[in-house]
Each structure stands twice: as C-alpha cells, then as structure tokens.
Amino acid sequence: MPLDRVQQLELFTRMVRIRKFEEAIIAHNPVGHLSIGQEGAIVGACMALREEDYVTGTHRSHGHPIGKGADILPLMAEIFGKQTGICKGLGGSMHLTDTSKGLICESAIVGGGFPLATGAGLSIKVRKTDQVSLCFFGDGATNQGTFHESINMAAIWKLPVIYFCENNGYAVTTSVEKSHGQPDIARRADGYGIPGIIVDGQDAEAVYEVTQTAVNRARAGEGPTLIEAKTYRFDEHSNRLAIPIRYRSDEEISHHRTNRDPIILYRDILDERGLLAEAQAVEVAVTQLMEEAVQFAKDSREPDMQDLIDNMYSNPIHFPADAGFA
Ligand SMILES: Cc1ncc(C[n+]2csc(CCOP(=O)(O)OP(=O)(O)O)c2C)c(N)n1
C-alpha cells in the first residue's frame, strides 16, 4: 500500500530527525558512529513496521530507534551519559535503543544482532502473534558466522524475520569488493532458498515498498527475506576514530553528498507533490526539537554509583550502606 500524505511527512520527519540528531552530536559532544547518508534505508524500512514489531540495530545505533519512532530527549541524554538517558546514561552511543518501541538491542558486536532477531522471530512464532522482527546490519557483518547460521535457521523454520542490510560499501576501511567473493549481499539469499532483494537505499519510498512486501510475506507465515539497501556513509566510520589511511576518494564522497542525499531526494519528491511548505515546517520543528533535547541532556544529572548498582541486574542488589559503594 502506498504511503499517504501524513505517512510521507512522517517518513521525512524521521529522516530529518536522524540527520539533525547526529549533527547535534557532532556540534556538542563528538562521539559515536553516524548514519548520515543512510537515513533513507533506515526510515524506509521502519515505516513498513508497526510499533509492536521488533528491531535489532548495530554499533551505528542512532538511526534505528529514531527511525522506529523513539522519543528524542532520552536518546540525546543517553549520548551525553546522563541519568535521564534511555539506558540511564550507562549504555552510550553504541547501545542507544528503546524497548518501548520494539528495539530489542543495539550492540557494538558486529553480527551480534542476527541471533537476537532470529530468536525474536522464533518467539513470535511460538506465541502465535503476527509481529515481525527486523534485523539491521552492515555489509561487513555478513561475513560473520552468525549471519549464515541465523538465516538458515529462519529459512527452515519459516520465521517472520526481515534481514535488512545497510550496504554502505565499507566495513571501516575495507570495501565490499575487497571482502566479498561477489559484492551483492542479497544474492546470498539463494543459498537459503529465500527471496533476496536489492533496493536503492537512497530512495526511501522504494525501500518502504520492498520492506512492506517482506513484512507481508513474514506475517503470512512464509518466512524470512533478505533485503540489501545500497546506501552510502557520508562521514567517517566513527567521529571519534582517526582513520589513518585513505580508502575512498574525495570525488566519491562528494558525488554521493551532492547527488545521492536521501533527504534532498525525498524533499524534491515532496515538492513535486505540493508538500514543500510542510517539509520546510518539519525541518524547522526538528531543529527546535534538537535544541530542546541538547538542553535537556545538559541539564540532566550524571548517574552515580547507586544508579550503576541498581541497574546492573534485573533484580537489583541492595548493598549495605557501609559497603563502600555509595
Ligand atoms: C565481532 C566484532 N568484530 C570487529 C569489530 C570492530 N568493528 C566495529 S564496526 C566494524 C565494521 C562493521 O562494518 P559493517 O558491518 O559494514 O557496518 P558499518 O560500520 O559499515 O555500518 C568492525 C570491524 C566489532 N565491533 N565486533
């Protein structure tokens, strides 16, 4: 089903939120792996999901909760390491998540999301709900054993999982061409007898449509799909990591920034559909929201030792007052 106007503006809003959230991080507290350039793939996929559907993310973790509709203030406070953060300031950038929006986990372990998303798919099947589980990962993660083990299991048990590759062309500094026998991740689906689909990750609506098809298939009990969104990372692997070698040219980066920015491309589409004023209003509102979020984060307190102890186990341990931790 095509997106209606409200949904189109929601898609645009979430993409702009990711972009401006990460621009705020760069401006105020440079830490984390940024998704700038990859917003079309992330939000296009998330728009095909319901709130109760599950998502697992990656070390590049800001886009996934924002794409799934999470509240911005606790996410920003988490980046600043504050007690009001979504993980109470104890997780930080690579673990930015929001379980209330179906985000099961984000993890610094490359390939760590596959078993979790597959397990969520098994849980859905056992509980007989019509949820789906969507697993985000990068191209580099597909050479981990967990990729193959998880997809094989999901295929034979027809689990409602969508394996969604944000193929930005590189794993840190290693290109897909240098690390894969053949560079199309989606073709690996053939090995498991499931559909493998390649989509332009900079075209958010195209991503929405292929994900919608995969979601319908999963909800109908027909099993998993492997989607590969060809996208591009505009910035460095991490804004805290000094990458010492040149692995891509300035021309390549500038080509993508100028011609392949998913937000600019979608704003042009909204303009053609007579929604430019609404799109511009979204950009103003998101800018204000980010200022509010940064202020909220700055004003929040840092976690203390008691917060750490209280949140280490699901059944908190109450140390005696004289144990020396407080
Ligand atoms: C198991 C594991 N091995 C290595 C690393 C170091 N590492 C962090 S990110 C990364 C590259 C991941 O590339 P990709 O999956 O393509 O995701 P992208 O960074 O492009 O989003 C690596 C090797 C890690 N975090 N975990």
The ligand as a Gaussian input file, in Angstrom:
#p B3LYP/6-31G(d) Opt

LIG

1 1
 C       32.806000      -9.059000      16.360000
 C       33.435000      -7.714000      16.026000
 N       34.500000      -7.686000      15.206000
 C       35.076000      -6.497000      14.886000
 C       34.588000      -5.319000      15.423000
 C       35.225000      -3.975000      15.054000
 N       34.306000      -3.278000      14.131000
 C       33.441000      -2.329000      14.556000
 S       32.485000      -1.743000      13.334000
 C       33.241000      -2.731000      12.198000
 C       32.827000      -2.697000      10.749000
 C       31.446000      -3.109000      10.528000
 O       31.139000      -2.932000       9.175000
 P       29.658000      -3.093000       8.661000
 O       29.060000      -4.330000       9.243000
 O       29.694000      -2.996000       7.180000
 O       28.889000      -1.869000       9.308000
 P       29.132000      -0.320000       9.092000
 O       30.191000       0.103000      10.077000
 O       29.530000      -0.109000       7.684000
 O       27.831000       0.306000       9.424000
 C       34.213000      -3.510000      12.783000
 C       35.066000      -4.481000      12.062000
 C       33.480000      -5.412000      16.297000
 N       32.944000      -4.318000      16.856000
 N       32.906000      -6.616000      16.560000

